[in-house]
C-alpha cells in the first residue's frame, strides 16, 4: 500500500446532513486547495458546540463547479465539489476536547490553531497521534471490514498501516513590507468582526486583525524583532510552550517574493493563502474569521 495522506475537513452543522447523505464536501471559491489523490483518508469533522470527527471517508474524485445549480449549499460560492465513499460513521462524535485559553487537546497532542481552515493535511506525527487516539476511543467501531480500493480490510488494520507508514516518514522540521495601496477611499470587503469593519488590504491590516484573534488561536505574544521575522510568539505543544517565529503577509506567496528564508520562520499569518507548496505552516485569517463568526 502506498503511503496515504490523511486530511481533516470541517463541515458546518447546517451543511452536515447534505454532505453526509451524498458523501461530498465543497471547496469555497478562493480557499486553499491541497492536492488530493484517490484513496486519501479524510477525518470528517463537524464544527459548532458539539464539534468532533463524525465519520471516516476515502477520497474518490473532485469535480469543478461549472453550474452554480450543482452546488447544494447556499452559504457561499464553491468552485469544487469533492466526492468520497464513506467507510465509517461514528455513533458518537470523536471530540478532540480542546481545553483552556490555549485550546490544547491532550487527546491528540494538537492545538486548535491547526483547525480553522476548512481542509488541511495532517503531518506524519499528527497522523500517528490523531489516529491512535481515535482507535483507542472507537476501537469496536473500527473492527468493521470495509472495501478500501477493492481490498477488504478492517478500519483498525487500515489505521495501523497508516500509522506505521507515518512513523517511517522523516519529520519535516517542523525589503519586507508590502507596499501600501494608496487609493482614495479604498477598503476591503465588509467583515464586521470585533470592531474591524473591513477586511485588510495590506500587511498592516493583517497584523491588526491578528491581534484580535491571538487568544482564540492560543498564541502568546513575546516580542517584535527589528528584523525578520515580524513577531516571536509562544504556543502550547505536547512539550510545553514552544517558540514560534511569525511573519505577516497579505498573501502567503509574498513570503517567497520577498526572499524570506523558510528555515528562519515557523509560521506565516496572512489574509489570503495562495501558496500551495508553502513549506511552513500558514494561518489564513480569512478562514479564521469565518470560523469564529459561525
N, C-alpha and C positions, 0 to 999 in steps of 0.2 A: 504494500500500500504506500503510495506517495505521501510525503509529508502534507498533512492537512492544515489549512489555515482555519482559525476559529475567530468568528466575528460576534459582536454584540449588536443587536438592533433594539431601539427604543420606540415603542408604539404608544401613542396617547390612548387613554381609556376609551374615548369616544370612537376611536378607529379600530379597536381591538377585534370586535366581532366580525367586521368586514374582512380584516386581514386574516383572521382565523379561519373563516368559512372557505376562503379561496387560497389560503397559504400564500399570500402575496404581501409585499411591502413596497411603499413608494419612496423614491428619492426626490426630494423637493428641488425645484429649479434653483441652481446656483450653489447647492450644498456640496460638500466634499464627496467625491465619488471614488472609492477604492476599486482595485481590480479584483473581480470575483472569478472563481473557476468552479465548474460543476463538481460537486462533492464537498465543497467547503461547508463546515458546520456553523450554524448560527444559534446563539443563545437568544431566545426571543423574550425580551422584557416588556412589561407594561409599566408605564410611569404613573405618577399620582401618589396618593396616600397609601395605597396597597401595592406598592411597587415590588417588582421582582421578576424572575425568569418564569414564564408560563409554559414555554414549550421549547423543544429542540427540533430545528428544521435543517434540511440539507438543501443547498442551493442547486437549482436546475438551470435557469437561464434568466436573462434580463431583456426586456423589450423597451425600446424608446417609445415615448408617448407621441403619437402622430396626430391624434384627435383628442381634444380635452374630454370628450364624452366617454373615452376609455377609462378615465380615472374615477374610481368610486368614492373619492373623498372630496370634500368641498372646503377644506380649511386652508388650502394653499395651492400653488401651482406646482405640478410634478412633471419631471421630464423623463423619468424611467420607472418602470414597474418591475420589481424582482419577483421571480416565480420560484417557489420552493415545494418540497414534499415534506409533510410533517412526519417526524419519527416518533415523537412522544409529546403528550400534553400532560402536565402535572395536575394532580387533583388539587393540590395547594401550591401556590407560587413559591419558588425558592427566593427568599428575601435575603439580600446581602447585609442588611441590618447596619446601615451607616449610623455611627454614633457621634454625639458631641459636636462642639463647634468646628472641629477639624474634619468631621464627616468621614471618619475612618471606619473600615469594616475589618474586624478581626477575623471574620469567617473566611474572607477571600484575600486578605492582606493587601487591599487596594483602597485608594482614596476616591471619593466620589468625583474628584476633578476629572477622572477619565470618562465620565458618563454623560456630560451634556450633549455631546454630538449624537445625531440620530443613528449613525452606524460607525463602528470603529473595530479595528482588528486587535486582538489580544497578542501581547508579546509571548514568547515561549514560557517565561516564568509565570506570567499572569495566567496563561492557559493551564499550567500544571496546578496552580493553587485553586483556580476557579472550578475546574472540572473535578478535582479531588473533593472539594467542598460539596459540590452538587451530588457526587457519588456517595459521600458519607451521609447525606440527608435523604436522598431519594433512591437509595440502593435497590429497594424492591421494585420500584417502577422502572429501573434501568435493566432489569433482568429480561424484559420483553425482547424477543428476537425481531429484528426489523430487516427490511430489504435496503441495504446500502449499496447503491451502484451495482445491483444484480447479485450481491453477496448477502447471504443470510447470516446475521451476526447480532449478538445482544448488544444493547447500548452500553452496558457495563464493559464488555470486551472492547467495543469501539473507543470508549473513553480511555481505557487503559492503553490502547495502542497509540492514541493521540498524545497522551501524557508522556509515554515512553519516547516518542519521536521528539516532542518538545524538549525533553530533558537532554537530548543529544545535540540540539542546536546550540551554537555558540551564542552567548548573551551579547547583545548589542549595547555597548556602554552608553548601558544606559549612561569719509563723508557719510553719515549715518542717518540723519534726519530726513524724513520725507519732505520734499519741497511743498510749501503751503500752496493750495489752490486759491489764490486771491481773486475771488469773484464777488461782485456785489450781490448781497442777499442770497448767497448760495448756501443751502443747507441739505443735509441728508434726509432720508425718508423718516417719517414720524415713528418713534418707538414708545414715547411716553413712559419711560422707565426710570423710577427712582429720581425724579426731578430733572431728568435729562429728556428733553422733548424730541430731539432729532438724533438720528444715527450719526456716528462720527464720519468725517470726510478725510481725516489725516491721522497721523500718529499721536498727536496731542489729544485728540478726541478719544482714541483707543485707551490712552493712559487714564484719562478722566473716568471713562466708563469702567475700566478695570478696577479702579479704586472703589467703585460701588458694589463690586461682586467678589472682592478678595475673600471676605469672610465666608461667603457661600461656597467658595472653592477650597476652603481650608488652608489658604496661603497666608503666612505671616510676613509682614514687611520687615526687612533687616537694614538695607542701605541702598543708596543710589550712587553707584560709581561715577566718576567724572569721565570715564571712557567705557568702551564696550565691555560688558553688556549694560543695558539700561538699569537693571534692578537686581538686587540679591534678596531672595526670599527664603522661607523655610516652609516645608510641608511634611506632614506626618507620614511616615512609611513604617514598614514592619520592624525597622531597626531603630526608629526614633525620628526626630525632626531633622530632615535632611536639607542641605543647602540646595537651592535652585538658582541658576544663573538665567535671568529672564531678559529677553529682548522684545521690544514692542515694535510692531509694524502695522501699517494699514492693511496691506495684503501680505500673506506669508511669503510669497515669491520675492518680495522686496529684500528679504534677508539675503538671498542669493545674489540679487542685483547689486546690493551694497557691498558685496565681497566679504561678508562676515564668515568667520570660521566656526562651523558646527561643533568642532571639538572643544570650543571655549564657551559653549552655551548649552543649556539643558532644556529650554522651553521658549517657544515663540508665542506671544499673545498678539492676536490680530483681530480685525473685524471680519475679514474675508479670507478663508483658507483656499488658496488656488494653486498650491504647490503639492501635487500628488506624490512626488517622490521625496518629499521632505524627510531628511534622515533623523530629525529630532521631534520631540513631542510638540504638539500645537494645540492651543486653546483658541477656538473660533468664537469670539464674543457674540457674534450674530446668533449662533446656536445656543449659547449660554442664556442670553436674554429670552429667547423663545421658550426655553425650558422653564425658566424661572417665572415666566408670565402665565404658565398653564395653571 
